[in-house]
């Protein structure tokens, strides 16, 4: 995507990093010609990330988890260790 000089100037004035812009491009809500990443969306995504972190920690406590599948059938599961 082409970055204009106007964007570069405003980005610098407002302390908005390249990483922030990339994140909004990936996760922001599409509103016509804008991508919006407001407080509500930020809090919602942060809660999802924290829930995912808790789940991953539980998997880590088990040494990993294995799921055996064939086609669309889940056959068994066990701790990896």
mmCIF file of the N, C-alpha and C atoms, coordinates in Angstrom:
data_MODEL
# 
_entry.id   MODEL 
# 
loop_
_atom_site.group_PDB 
_atom_site.id 
_atom_site.type_symbol 
_atom_site.label_atom_id 
_atom_site.label_alt_id 
_atom_site.label_comp_id 
_atom_site.label_asym_id 
_atom_site.label_entity_id 
_atom_site.label_seq_id 
_atom_site.pdbx_PDB_ins_code 
_atom_site.Cartn_x 
_atom_site.Cartn_y 
_atom_site.Cartn_z 
_atom_site.occupancy 
_atom_site.B_iso_or_equiv 
_atom_site.pdbx_formal_charge 
_atom_site.auth_seq_id 
_atom_site.auth_comp_id 
_atom_site.auth_asym_id 
_atom_site.auth_atom_id 
_atom_site.pdbx_PDB_model_num 
ATOM 1   N N  . UNK A 1 1  ? 0.839   -1.170  0.000  1.00 0.00 ? 1  UNK A N  1 
ATOM 2   C CA . UNK A 1 1  ? 0.000   0.000   0.000  1.00 0.00 ? 1  UNK A CA 1 
ATOM 3   C C  . UNK A 1 1  ? 0.889   1.239   0.000  1.00 0.00 ? 1  UNK A C  1 
ATOM 4   N N  . UNK A 1 2  ? 0.516   2.229   -0.783 1.00 0.00 ? 2  UNK A N  1 
ATOM 5   C CA . UNK A 1 2  ? 1.285   3.475   -0.887 1.00 0.00 ? 2  UNK A CA 1 
ATOM 6   C C  . UNK A 1 2  ? 1.062   4.341   0.352  1.00 0.00 ? 2  UNK A C  1 
ATOM 7   N N  . UNK A 1 3  ? 2.141   4.811   0.934  1.00 0.00 ? 3  UNK A N  1 
ATOM 8   C CA . UNK A 1 3  ? 2.083   5.681   2.106  1.00 0.00 ? 3  UNK A CA 1 
ATOM 9   C C  . UNK A 1 3  ? 2.367   7.112   1.652  1.00 0.00 ? 3  UNK A C  1 
ATOM 10  N N  . UNK A 1 4  ? 1.437   8.024   1.941  1.00 0.00 ? 4  UNK A N  1 
ATOM 11  C CA . UNK A 1 4  ? 1.607   9.409   1.514  1.00 0.00 ? 4  UNK A CA 1 
ATOM 12  C C  . UNK A 1 4  ? 2.476   10.193  2.493  1.00 0.00 ? 4  UNK A C  1 
ATOM 13  N N  . UNK A 1 5  ? 2.991   11.304  2.017  1.00 0.00 ? 5  UNK A N  1 
ATOM 14  C CA . UNK A 1 5  ? 3.764   12.197  2.878  1.00 0.00 ? 5  UNK A CA 1 
ATOM 15  C C  . UNK A 1 5  ? 2.874   12.760  3.982  1.00 0.00 ? 5  UNK A C  1 
ATOM 16  N N  . UNK A 1 6  ? 1.606   12.990  3.667  1.00 0.00 ? 6  UNK A N  1 
ATOM 17  C CA . UNK A 1 6  ? 0.654   13.496  4.660  1.00 0.00 ? 6  UNK A CA 1 
ATOM 18  C C  . UNK A 1 6  ? 0.537   12.507  5.828  1.00 0.00 ? 6  UNK A C  1 
ATOM 19  N N  . UNK A 1 7  ? 0.392   11.225  5.513  1.00 0.00 ? 7  UNK A N  1 
ATOM 20  C CA . UNK A 1 7  ? 0.302   10.209  6.572  1.00 0.00 ? 7  UNK A CA 1 
ATOM 21  C C  . UNK A 1 7  ? 1.578   10.207  7.411  1.00 0.00 ? 7  UNK A C  1 
ATOM 22  N N  . UNK A 1 8  ? 2.728   10.250  6.751  1.00 0.00 ? 8  UNK A N  1 
ATOM 23  C CA . UNK A 1 8  ? 3.996   10.236  7.487  1.00 0.00 ? 8  UNK A CA 1 
ATOM 24  C C  . UNK A 1 8  ? 4.098   11.421  8.449  1.00 0.00 ? 8  UNK A C  1 
ATOM 25  N N  . UNK A 1 9  ? 3.664   12.600  7.996  1.00 0.00 ? 9  UNK A N  1 
ATOM 26  C CA . UNK A 1 9  ? 3.722   13.795  8.837  1.00 0.00 ? 9  UNK A CA 1 
ATOM 27  C C  . UNK A 1 9  ? 2.787   13.667  10.037 1.00 0.00 ? 9  UNK A C  1 
ATOM 28  N N  . UNK A 1 10 ? 1.540   13.250  9.797  1.00 0.00 ? 10 UNK A N  1 
ATOM 29  C CA . UNK A 1 10 ? 0.569   13.114  10.888 1.00 0.00 ? 10 UNK A CA 1 
ATOM 30  C C  . UNK A 1 10 ? 0.973   11.998  11.846 1.00 0.00 ? 10 UNK A C  1 
ATOM 31  N N  . UNK A 1 11 ? 1.500   10.924  11.300 1.00 0.00 ? 11 UNK A N  1 
ATOM 32  C CA . UNK A 1 11 ? 1.978   9.806   12.128 1.00 0.00 ? 11 UNK A CA 1 
ATOM 33  C C  . UNK A 1 11 ? 3.046   10.293  13.093 1.00 0.00 ? 11 UNK A C  1 
ATOM 34  N N  . UNK A 1 12 ? 3.974   11.079  12.603 1.00 0.00 ? 12 UNK A N  1 
ATOM 35  C CA . UNK A 1 12 ? 5.051   11.609  13.430 1.00 0.00 ? 12 UNK A CA 1 
ATOM 36  C C  . UNK A 1 12 ? 4.516   12.597  14.469 1.00 0.00 ? 12 UNK A C  1 
ATOM 37  N N  . UNK A 1 13 ? 3.630   13.485  14.068 1.00 0.00 ? 13 UNK A N  1 
ATOM 38  C CA . UNK A 1 13 ? 3.068   14.482  14.982 1.00 0.00 ? 13 UNK A CA 1 
ATOM 39  C C  . UNK A 1 13 ? 2.270   13.838  16.109 1.00 0.00 ? 13 UNK A C  1 
ATOM 40  N N  . UNK A 1 14 ? 1.613   12.728  15.807 1.00 0.00 ? 14 UNK A N  1 
ATOM 41  C CA . UNK A 1 14 ? 0.670   12.123  16.753 1.00 0.00 ? 14 UNK A CA 1 
ATOM 42  C C  . UNK A 1 14 ? 1.238   10.910  17.497 1.00 0.00 ? 14 UNK A C  1 
ATOM 43  N N  . UNK A 1 15 ? 2.498   10.595  17.244 1.00 0.00 ? 15 UNK A N  1 
ATOM 44  C CA . UNK A 1 15 ? 3.133   9.487   17.961 1.00 0.00 ? 15 UNK A CA 1 
ATOM 45  C C  . UNK A 1 15 ? 2.532   8.132   17.633 1.00 0.00 ? 15 UNK A C  1 
ATOM 46  N N  . UNK A 1 16 ? 2.137   7.933   16.389 1.00 0.00 ? 16 UNK A N  1 
ATOM 47  C CA . UNK A 1 16 ? 1.539   6.664   15.961 1.00 0.00 ? 16 UNK A CA 1 
ATOM 48  C C  . UNK A 1 16 ? 2.605   5.878   15.203 1.00 0.00 ? 16 UNK A C  1 
ATOM 49  N N  . UNK A 1 17 ? 2.947   4.699   15.729 1.00 0.00 ? 17 UNK A N  1 
ATOM 50  C CA . UNK A 1 17 ? 4.013   3.904   15.130 1.00 0.00 ? 17 UNK A CA 1 
ATOM 51  C C  . UNK A 1 17 ? 3.528   3.137   13.901 1.00 0.00 ? 17 UNK A C  1 
ATOM 52  N N  . UNK A 1 18 ? 4.484   2.695   13.127 1.00 0.00 ? 18 UNK A N  1 
ATOM 53  C CA . UNK A 1 18 ? 4.189   1.874   11.950 1.00 0.00 ? 18 UNK A CA 1 
ATOM 54  C C  . UNK A 1 18 ? 3.478   0.589   12.376 1.00 0.00 ? 18 UNK A C  1 
ATOM 55  N N  . UNK A 1 19 ? 3.902   0.019   13.502 1.00 0.00 ? 19 UNK A N  1 
ATOM 56  C CA . UNK A 1 19 ? 3.291   -1.205  14.011 1.00 0.00 ? 19 UNK A CA 1 
ATOM 57  C C  . UNK A 1 19 ? 1.824   -0.991  14.372 1.00 0.00 ? 19 UNK A C  1 
ATOM 58  N N  . UNK A 1 20 ? 1.507   0.181   14.954 1.00 0.00 ? 20 UNK A N  1 
ATOM 59  C CA . UNK A 1 20 ? 0.113   0.497   15.284 1.00 0.00 ? 20 UNK A CA 1 
ATOM 60  C C  . UNK A 1 20 ? -0.735  0.551   14.013 1.00 0.00 ? 20 UNK A C  1 
ATOM 61  N N  . UNK A 1 21 ? -0.217  1.207   12.995 1.00 0.00 ? 21 UNK A N  1 
ATOM 62  C CA . UNK A 1 21 ? -0.947  1.318   11.733 1.00 0.00 ? 21 UNK A CA 1 
ATOM 63  C C  . UNK A 1 21 ? -1.172  -0.064  11.124 1.00 0.00 ? 21 UNK A C  1 
ATOM 64  N N  . UNK A 1 22 ? -0.143  -0.898  11.125 1.00 0.00 ? 22 UNK A N  1 
ATOM 65  C CA . UNK A 1 22 ? -0.270  -2.250  10.585 1.00 0.00 ? 22 UNK A CA 1 
ATOM 66  C C  . UNK A 1 22 ? -1.313  -3.061  11.361 1.00 0.00 ? 22 UNK A C  1 
ATOM 67  N N  . UNK A 1 23 ? -1.344  -2.883  12.674 1.00 0.00 ? 23 UNK A N  1 
ATOM 68  C CA . UNK A 1 23 ? -2.309  -3.605  13.509 1.00 0.00 ? 23 UNK A CA 1 
ATOM 69  C C  . UNK A 1 23 ? -3.737  -3.171  13.203 1.00 0.00 ? 23 UNK A C  1 
ATOM 70  N N  . UNK A 1 24 ? -3.933  -1.870  13.052 1.00 0.00 ? 24 UNK A N  1 
ATOM 71  C CA . UNK A 1 24 ? -5.262  -1.361  12.718 1.00 0.00 ? 24 UNK A CA 1 
ATOM 72  C C  . UNK A 1 24 ? -5.679  -1.848  11.331 1.00 0.00 ? 24 UNK A C  1 
ATOM 73  N N  . UNK A 1 25 ? -4.754  -1.905  10.401 1.00 0.00 ? 25 UNK A N  1 
ATOM 74  C CA . UNK A 1 25 ? -5.062  -2.416  9.067  1.00 0.00 ? 25 UNK A CA 1 
ATOM 75  C C  . UNK A 1 25 ? -5.517  -3.878  9.126  1.00 0.00 ? 25 UNK A C  1 
ATOM 76  N N  . UNK A 1 26 ? -4.934  -4.646  10.019 1.00 0.00 ? 26 UNK A N  1 
ATOM 77  C CA . UNK A 1 26 ? -5.285  -6.069  10.146 1.00 0.00 ? 26 UNK A CA 1 
ATOM 78  C C  . UNK A 1 26 ? -6.564  -6.295  10.938 1.00 0.00 ? 26 UNK A C  1 
ATOM 79  N N  . UNK A 1 27 ? -6.793  -5.509  11.988 1.00 0.00 ? 27 UNK A N  1 
ATOM 80  C CA . UNK A 1 27 ? -7.862  -5.818  12.941 1.00 0.00 ? 27 UNK A CA 1 
ATOM 81  C C  . UNK A 1 27 ? -8.953  -4.760  13.056 1.00 0.00 ? 27 UNK A C  1 
ATOM 82  N N  . UNK A 1 28 ? -8.781  -3.619  12.432 1.00 0.00 ? 28 UNK A N  1 
ATOM 83  C CA . UNK A 1 28 ? -9.735  -2.529  12.578 1.00 0.00 ? 28 UNK A CA 1 
ATOM 84  C C  . UNK A 1 28 ? -11.074 -2.819  11.908 1.00 0.00 ? 28 UNK A C  1 
ATOM 85  N N  . UNK A 1 29 ? -12.104 -2.121  12.370 1.00 0.00 ? 29 UNK A N  1 
ATOM 86  C CA . UNK A 1 29 ? -13.442 -2.242  11.795 1.00 0.00 ? 29 UNK A CA 1 
ATOM 87  C C  . UNK A 1 29 ? -13.520 -1.364  10.554 1.00 0.00 ? 29 UNK A C  1 
ATOM 88  N N  . UNK A 1 30 ? -13.967 -1.939  9.452  1.00 0.00 ? 30 UNK A N  1 
ATOM 89  C CA . UNK A 1 30 ? -14.056 -1.239  8.176  1.00 0.00 ? 30 UNK A CA 1 
ATOM 90  C C  . UNK A 1 30 ? -15.299 -0.359  8.139  1.00 0.00 ? 30 UNK A C  1 
ATOM 91  N N  . UNK A 1 31 ? -15.111 0.954   8.027  1.00 0.00 ? 31 UNK A N  1 
ATOM 92  C CA . UNK A 1 31 ? -16.209 1.908   7.952  1.00 0.00 ? 31 UNK A CA 1 
ATOM 93  C C  . UNK A 1 31 ? -15.986 2.773   6.719  1.00 0.00 ? 31 UNK A C  1 
ATOM 94  N N  . UNK A 1 32 ? -16.550 2.354   5.589  1.00 0.00 ? 32 UNK A N  1 
ATOM 95  C CA . UNK A 1 32 ? -16.396 3.048   4.298  1.00 0.00 ? 32 UNK A CA 1 
ATOM 96  C C  . UNK A 1 32 ? -14.921 3.177   3.954  1.00 0.00 ? 32 UNK A C  1 
ATOM 97  N N  . UNK A 1 33 ? -14.365 4.391   4.022  1.00 0.00 ? 33 UNK A N  1 
ATOM 98  C CA . UNK A 1 33 ? -12.969 4.594   3.634  1.00 0.00 ? 33 UNK A CA 1 
ATOM 99  C C  . UNK A 1 33 ? -12.026 4.637   4.834  1.00 0.00 ? 33 UNK A C  1 
ATOM 100 N N  . UNK A 1 34 ? -12.502 4.156   6.013  1.00 0.00 ? 34 UNK A N  1 
ATOM 101 C CA . UNK A 1 34 ? -11.696 4.199   7.238  1.00 0.00 ? 34 UNK A CA 1 
ATOM 102 C C  . UNK A 1 34 ? -11.618 2.818   7.874  1.00 0.00 ? 34 UNK A C  1 
ATOM 103 N N  . UNK A 1 35 ? -10.544 2.595   8.588  1.00 0.00 ? 35 UNK A N  1 
ATOM 104 C CA . UNK A 1 35 ? -10.419 1.442   9.470  1.00 0.00 ? 35 UNK A CA 1 
ATOM 105 C C  . UNK A 1 35 ? -10.334 1.998   10.879 1.00 0.00 ? 35 UNK A C  1 
ATOM 106 N N  . UNK A 1 36 ? -11.228 1.549   11.747 1.00 0.00 ? 36 UNK A N  1 
ATOM 107 C CA . UNK A 1 36 ? -11.321 2.107   13.091 1.00 0.00 ? 36 UNK A CA 1 
ATOM 108 C C  . UNK A 1 36 ? -10.982 1.033   14.116 1.00 0.00 ? 36 UNK A C  1 
ATOM 109 N N  . UNK A 1 37 ? -10.083 1.386   15.022 1.00 0.00 ? 37 UNK A N  1 
ATOM 110 C CA . UNK A 1 37 ? -9.716  0.508   16.135 1.00 0.00 ? 37 UNK A CA 1 
ATOM 111 C C  . UNK A 1 37 ? -9.840  1.340   17.401 1.00 0.00 ? 37 UNK A C  1 
ATOM 112 N N  . UNK A 1 38 ? -11.048 1.368   17.969 1.00 0.00 ? 38 UNK A N  1 
ATOM 113 C CA . UNK A 1 38 ? -11.325 2.179   19.143 1.00 0.00 ? 38 UNK A CA 1 
ATOM 114 C C  . UNK A 1 38 ? -11.102 1.433   20.438 1.00 0.00 ? 38 UNK A C  1 
ATOM 115 N N  . UNK A 1 39 ? -11.413 2.105   21.541 1.00 0.00 ? 39 UNK A N  1 
ATOM 116 C CA . UNK A 1 39 ? -11.222 1.525   22.871 1.00 0.00 ? 39 UNK A CA 1 
ATOM 117 C C  . UNK A 1 39 ? -12.035 0.249   23.059 1.00 0.00 ? 39 UNK A C  1 
ATOM 118 N N  . UNK A 1 40 ? -13.292 0.255   22.598 1.00 0.00 ? 40 UNK A N  1 
ATOM 119 C CA . UNK A 1 40 ? -14.159 -0.906  22.780 1.00 0.00 ? 40 UNK A CA 1 
ATOM 120 C C  . UNK A 1 40 ? -13.575 -2.138  22.086 1.00 0.00 ? 40 UNK A C  1 
ATOM 121 N N  . UNK A 1 41 ? -13.145 -1.971  20.843 1.00 0.00 ? 41 UNK A N  1 
ATOM 122 C CA . UNK A 1 41 ? -12.547 -3.083  20.111 1.00 0.00 ? 41 UNK A CA 1 
ATOM 123 C C  . UNK A 1 41 ? -11.231 -3.512  20.757 1.00 0.00 ? 41 UNK A C  1 
ATOM 124 N N  . UNK A 1 42 ? -10.438 -2.537  21.227 1.00 0.00 ? 42 UNK A N  1 
ATOM 125 C CA . UNK A 1 42 ? -9.163  -2.855  21.876 1.00 0.00 ? 42 UNK A CA 1 
ATOM 126 C C  . UNK A 1 42 ? -9.386  -3.682  23.141 1.00 0.00 ? 42 UNK A C  1 
ATOM 127 N N  . UNK A 1 43 ? -10.359 -3.286  23.954 1.00 0.00 ? 43 UNK A N  1 
ATOM 128 C CA . UNK A 1 43 ? -10.655 -4.035  25.188 1.00 0.00 ? 43 UNK A CA 1 
ATOM 129 C C  . UNK A 1 43 ? -11.166 -5.443  24.871 1.00 0.00 ? 43 UNK A C  1 
ATOM 130 N N  . UNK A 1 44 ? -12.027 -5.535  23.857 1.00 0.00 ? 44 UNK A N  1 
ATOM 131 C CA . UNK A 1 44 ? -12.577 -6.840  23.465 1.00 0.00 ? 44 UNK A CA 1 
ATOM 132 C C  . UNK A 1 44 ? -11.464 -7.769  22.987 1.00 0.00 ? 44 UNK A C  1 
ATOM 133 N N  . UNK A 1 45 ? -10.593 -7.274  22.129 1.00 0.00 ? 45 UNK A N  1 
ATOM 134 C CA . UNK A 1 45 ? -9.501  -8.090  21.613 1.00 0.00 ? 45 UNK A CA 1 
ATOM 135 C C  . UNK A 1 45 ? -8.526  -8.467  22.722 1.00 0.00 ? 45 UNK A C  1 
ATOM 136 N N  . UNK A 1 46 ? -8.254  -7.544  23.635 1.00 0.00 ? 46 UNK A N  1 
ATOM 137 C CA . UNK A 1 46 ? -7.361  -7.829  24.754 1.00 0.00 ? 46 UNK A CA 1 
ATOM 138 C C  . UNK A 1 46 ? -7.941  -8.929  25.643 1.00 0.00 ? 46 UNK A C  1 
ATOM 139 N N  . UNK A 1 47 ? -9.243  -8.904  25.889 1.00 0.00 ? 47 UNK A N  1 
ATOM 140 C CA . UNK A 1 47 ? -9.890  -9.958  26.678 1.00 0.00 ? 47 UNK A CA 1 
ATOM 141 C C  . UNK A 1 47 ? -9.767  -11.308 25.973 1.00 0.00 ? 47 UNK A C  1 
ATOM 142 N N  . UNK A 1 48 ? -9.928  -11.316 24.648 1.00 0.00 ? 48 UNK A N  1 
ATOM 143 C CA . UNK A 1 48 ? -9.784  -12.560 23.892 1.00 0.00 ? 48 UNK A CA 1 
ATOM 144 C C  . UNK A 1 48 ? -8.359  -13.089 23.957 1.00 0.00 ? 48 UNK A C  1 
ATOM 145 N N  . UNK A 1 49 ? -7.387  -12.189 23.872 1.00 0.00 ? 49 UNK A N  1 
ATOM 146 C CA . UNK A 1 49 ? -5.982  -12.588 23.944 1.00 0.00 ? 49 UNK A CA 1 
ATOM 147 C C  . UNK A 1 49 ? -5.663  -13.157 25.320 1.00 0.00 ? 49 UNK A C  1 
ATOM 148 N N  . UNK A 1 50 ? -6.182  -12.533 26.378 1.00 0.00 ? 50 UNK A N  1 
ATOM 149 C CA . UNK A 1 50 ? -5.942  -13.030 27.740 1.00 0.00 ? 50 UNK A CA 1 
ATOM 150 C C  . UNK A 1 50 ? -6.579  -14.401 27.936 1.00 0.00 ? 50 UNK A C  1 
ATOM 151 N N  . UNK A 1 51 ? -7.783  -14.603 27.393 1.00 0.00 ? 51 UNK A N  1 
ATOM 152 C CA . UNK A 1 51 ? -8.444  -15.907 27.491 1.00 0.00 ? 51 UNK A CA 1 
ATOM 153 C C  . UNK A 1 51 ? -7.642  -16.962 26.731 1.00 0.00 ? 51 UNK A C  1 
ATOM 154 N N  . UNK A 1 52 ? -7.122  -16.590 25.575 1.00 0.00 ? 52 UNK A N  1 
ATOM 155 C CA . UNK A 1 52 ? -6.289  -17.514 24.807 1.00 0.00 ? 52 UNK A CA 1 
ATOM 156 C C  . UNK A 1 52 ? -4.999  -17.836 25.561 1.00 0.00 ? 52 UNK A C  1 
ATOM 157 N N  . UNK A 1 53 ? -4.432  -16.835 26.242 1.00 0.00 ? 53 UNK A N  1 
ATOM 158 C CA . UNK A 1 53 ? -3.219  -17.063 27.024 1.00 0.00 ? 53 UNK A CA 1 
ATOM 159 C C  . UNK A 1 53 ? -3.488  -18.061 28.158 1.00 0.00 ? 53 UNK A C  1 
ATOM 160 N N  . UNK A 1 54 ? -4.631  -17.913 28.841 1.00 0.00 ? 54 UNK A N  1 
ATOM 161 C CA . UNK A 1 54 ? -4.977  -18.851 29.920 1.00 0.00 ? 54 UNK A CA 1 
ATOM 162 C C  . UNK A 1 54 ? -5.115  -20.277 29.376 1.00 0.00 ? 54 UNK A C  1 
ATOM 163 N N  . UNK A 1 55 ? -5.744  -20.417 28.225 1.00 0.00 ? 55 UNK A N  1 
ATOM 164 C CA . UNK A 1 55 ? -5.913  -21.733 27.612 1.00 0.00 ? 55 UNK A CA 1 
ATOM 165 C C  . UNK A 1 55 ? -4.561  -22.340 27.238 1.00 0.00 ? 55 UNK A C  1 
ATOM 166 N N  . UNK A 1 56 ? -3.700  -21.545 26.648 1.00 0.00 ? 56 UNK A N  1 
ATOM 167 C CA . UNK A 1 56 ? -2.373  -22.027 26.262 1.00 0.00 ? 56 UNK A CA 1 
ATOM 168 C C  . UNK A 1 56 ? -1.566  -22.426 27.488 1.00 0.00 ? 56 UNK A C  1 
ATOM 169 N N  . UNK A 1 57 ? -1.695  -21.678 28.588 1.00 0.00 ? 57 UNK A N  1 
ATOM 170 C CA . UNK A 1 57 ? -0.985  -22.032 29.820 1.00 0.00 ? 57 UNK A CA 1 
ATOM 171 C C  . UNK A 1 57 ? -1.466  -23.379 30.357 1.00 0.00 ? 57 UNK A C  1 
ATOM 172 N N  . UNK A 1 58 ? -2.759  -23.660 30.264 1.00 0.00 ? 58 UNK A N  1 
ATOM 173 C CA . UNK A 1 58 ? -3.281  -24.959 30.702 1.00 0.00 ? 58 UNK A CA 1 
ATOM 174 C C  . UNK A 1 58 ? -2.714  -26.087 29.840 1.00 0.00 ? 58 UNK A C  1 
ATOM 175 N N  . UNK A 1 59 ? -2.627  -25.831 28.528 1.00 0.00 ? 59 UNK A N  1 
ATOM 176 C CA . UNK A 1 59 ? -2.035  -26.831 27.634 1.00 0.00 ? 59 UNK A CA 1 
ATOM 177 C C  . UNK A 1 59 ? -0.566  -27.033 27.976 1.00 0.00 ? 59 UNK A C  1 
ATOM 178 N N  . UNK A 1 60 ? 0.146   -25.959 28.255 1.00 0.00 ? 60 UNK A N  1 
ATOM 179 C CA . UNK A 1 60 ? 1.553   -26.031 28.633 1.00 0.00 ? 60 UNK A CA 1 
ATOM 180 C C  . UNK A 1 60 ? 1.733   -26.824 29.919 1.00 0.00 ? 60 UNK A C  1 
ATOM 181 N N  . UNK A 1 61 ? 0.841   -26.630 30.906 1.00 0.00 ? 61 UNK A N  1 
ATOM 182 C CA . UNK A 1 61 ? 0.913   -27.376 32.163 1.00 0.00 ? 61 UNK A CA 1 
ATOM 183 C C  . UNK A 1 61 ? 0.800   -28.882 31.935 1.00 0.00 ? 61 UNK A C  1 
ATOM 184 N N  . UNK A 1 62 ? 0.129   -29.282 30.884 1.00 0.00 ? 62 UNK A N  1 
ATOM 185 C CA . UNK A 1 62 ? -0.011  -30.698 30.570 1.00 0.00 ? 62 UNK A CA 1 
ATOM 186 C C  . UNK A 1 62 ? 1.144   -31.208 29.718 1.00 0.00 ? 62 UNK A C  1 
ATOM 187 N N  . UNK A 1 63 ? 2.076   -30.336 29.367 1.00 0.00 ? 63 UNK A N  1 
ATOM 188 C CA . UNK A 1 63 ? 3.187   -30.741 28.521 1.00 0.00 ? 63 UNK A CA 1 
ATOM 189 C C  . UNK A 1 63 ? 2.800   -30.771 27.057 1.00 0.00 ? 63 UNK A C  1 
ATOM 190 N N  . UNK A 1 64 ? 1.639   -30.234 26.744 1.00 0.00 ? 64 UNK A N  1 
ATOM 191 C CA . UNK A 1 64 ? 1.100   -30.265 25.387 1.00 0.00 ? 64 UNK A CA 1 
ATOM 192 C C  . UNK A 1 64 ? -0.089  -31.209 25.342 1.00 0.00 ? 64 UNK A C  1 
ATOM 193 N N  . UNK A 1 65 ? -0.869  -31.101 24.297 1.00 0.00 ? 65 UNK A N  1 
ATOM 194 C CA . UNK A 1 65 ? -2.038  -31.966 24.121 1.00 0.00 ? 65 UNK A CA 1 
ATOM 195 C C  . UNK A 1 65 ? -2.029  -32.497 22.695 1.00 0.00 ? 65 UNK A C  1 
ATOM 196 N N  . UNK A 1 66 ? -2.326  -33.764 22.545 1.00 0.00 ? 66 UNK A N  1 
ATOM 197 C CA . UNK A 1 66 ? -2.416  -34.404 21.235 1.00 0.00 ? 66 UNK A CA 1 
ATOM 198 C C  . UNK A 1 66 ? -3.866  -34.787 20.989 1.00 0.00 ? 66 UNK A C  1 
ATOM 199 N N  . UNK A 1 67 ? -4.340  -34.524 19.772 1.00 0.00 ? 67 UNK A N  1 
ATOM 200 C CA . UNK A 1 67 ? -5.672  -34.951 19.349 1.00 0.00 ? 67 UNK A CA 1 
ATOM 201 C C  . UNK A 1 67 ? -5.492  -35.814 18.106 1.00 0.00 ? 67 UNK A C  1 
ATOM 202 N N  . UNK A 1 68 ? -6.051  -37.017 18.143 1.00 0.00 ? 68 UNK A N  1 
ATOM 203 C CA . UNK A 1 68 ? -5.982  -37.920 16.999 1.00 0.00 ? 68 UNK A CA 1 
ATOM 204 C C  . UNK A 1 68 ? -7.299  -37.819 16.239 1.00 0.00 ? 68 UNK A C  1 
ATOM 205 N N  . UNK A 1 69 ? -7.176  -37.553 14.941 1.00 0.00 ? 69 UNK A N  1 
ATOM 206 C CA . UNK A 1 69 ? -8.365  -37.395 14.107 1.00 0.00 ? 69 UNK A CA 1 
ATOM 207 C C  . UNK A 1 69 ? -8.195  -38.184 12.816 1.00 0.00 ? 69 UNK A C  1 
ATOM 208 N N  . UNK A 1 70 ? -9.325  -38.596 12.280 1.00 0.00 ? 70 UNK A N  1 
ATOM 209 C CA . UNK A 1 70 ? -9.336  -39.224 10.965 1.00 0.00 ? 70 UNK A CA 1 
ATOM 210 C C  . UNK A 1 70 ? -10.552 -38.685 10.224 1.00 0.00 ? 70 UNK A C  1 
ATOM 211 N N  . UNK A 1 71 ? -10.297 -38.041 9.109  1.00 0.00 ? 71 UNK A N  1 
ATOM 212 C CA . UNK A 1 71 ? -11.389 -37.383 8.410  1.00 0.00 ? 71 UNK A CA 1 
ATOM 213 C C  . UNK A 1 71 ? -11.964 -36.305 9.313  1.00 0.00 ? 71 UNK A C  1 
ATOM 214 N N  . UNK A 1 72 ? -13.299 -36.353 9.512  1.00 0.00 ? 72 UNK A N  1 
ATOM 215 C CA . UNK A 1 72 ? -13.920 -35.366 10.400 1.00 0.00 ? 72 UNK A CA 1 
ATOM 216 C C  . UNK A 1 72 ? -14.239 -35.946 11.772 1.00 0.00 ? 72 UNK A C  1 
ATOM 217 N N  . UNK A 1 73 ? -13.691 -37.128 12.066 1.00 0.00 ? 73 UNK A N  1 
ATOM 218 C CA . UNK A 1 73 ? -13.933 -37.783 13.359 1.00 0.00 ? 73 UNK A CA 1 
ATOM 219 C C  . UNK A 1 73 ? -12.760 -37.538 14.303 1.00 0.00 ? 73 UNK A C  1 
ATOM 220 N N  . UNK A 1 74 ? -13.067 -37.076 15.529 1.00 0.00 ? 74 UNK A N  1 
ATOM 221 C CA . UNK A 1 74 ? -12.055 -36.949 16.582 1.00 0.00 ? 74 UNK A CA 1 
ATOM 222 C C  . UNK A 1 74 ? -12.041 -38.260 17.351 1.00 0.00 ? 74 UNK A C  1 
ATOM 223 N N  . UNK A 1 75 ? -10.921 -38.959 17.340 1.00 0.00 ? 75 UNK A N  1 
ATOM 224 C CA . UNK A 1 75 ? -10.841 -40.321 17.862 1.00 0.00 ? 75 UNK A CA 1 
ATOM 225 C C  . UNK A 1 75 ? -10.427 -40.357 19.320 1.00 0.00 ? 75 UNK A C  1 
ATOM 226 N N  . UNK A 1 76 ? -9.338  -39.683 19.662 1.00 0.00 ? 76 UNK A N  1 
ATOM 227 C CA . UNK A 1 76 ? -8.881  -39.681 21.057 1.00 0.00 ? 76 UNK A CA 1 
ATOM 228 C C  . UNK A 1 76 ? -8.011  -38.454 21.295 1.00 0.00 ? 76 UNK A C  1 
ATOM 229 N N  . UNK A 1 77 ? -7.699  -38.218 22.569 1.00 0.00 ? 77 UNK A N  1 
ATOM 230 C CA . UNK A 1 77 ? -6.812  -37.125 22.949 1.00 0.00 ? 77 UNK A CA 1 
ATOM 231 C C  . UNK A 1 77 ? -6.030  -37.541 24.188 1.00 0.00 ? 77 UNK A C  1 
ATOM 232 N N  . UNK A 1 78 ? -4.811  -37.004 24.304 1.00 0.00 ? 78 UNK A N  1 
ATOM 233 C CA . UNK A 1 78 ? -3.985  -37.299 25.480 1.00 0.00 ? 78 UNK A CA 1 
ATOM 234 C C  . UNK A 1 78 ? -2.924  -36.230 25.650 1.00 0.00 ? 78 UNK A C  1 
ATOM 235 N N  . UNK A 1 79 ? -2.334  -36.232 26.858 1.00 0.00 ? 79 UNK A N  1 
ATOM 236 C CA . UNK A 1 79 ? -1.256  -35.285 27.171 1.00 0.00 ? 79 UNK A CA 1 
ATOM 237 C C  . UNK A 1 79 ? -0.011  -35.656 26.387 1.00 0.00 ? 79 UNK A C  1 
ATOM 238 N N  . UNK A 1 80 ? 0.733   -34.671 25.953 1.00 0.00 ? 80 UNK A N  1 
ATOM 239 C CA . UNK A 1 80 ? 1.932   -34.909 25.149 1.00 0.00 ? 80 UNK A CA 1 
ATOM 240 C C  . UNK A 1 80 ? 3.129   -35.385 25.964 1.00 0.00 ? 80 UNK A C  1 
ATOM 241 N N  . UNK A 1 81 ? 3.442   -34.694 27.021 1.00 0.00 ? 81 UNK A N  1 
ATOM 242 C CA . UNK A 1 81 ? 4.624   -34.953 27.875 1.00 0.00 ? 81 UNK A CA 1 
ATOM 243 C C  . UNK A 1 81 ? 5.773   -35.256 27.014 1.00 0.00 ? 81 UNK A C  1 
# 
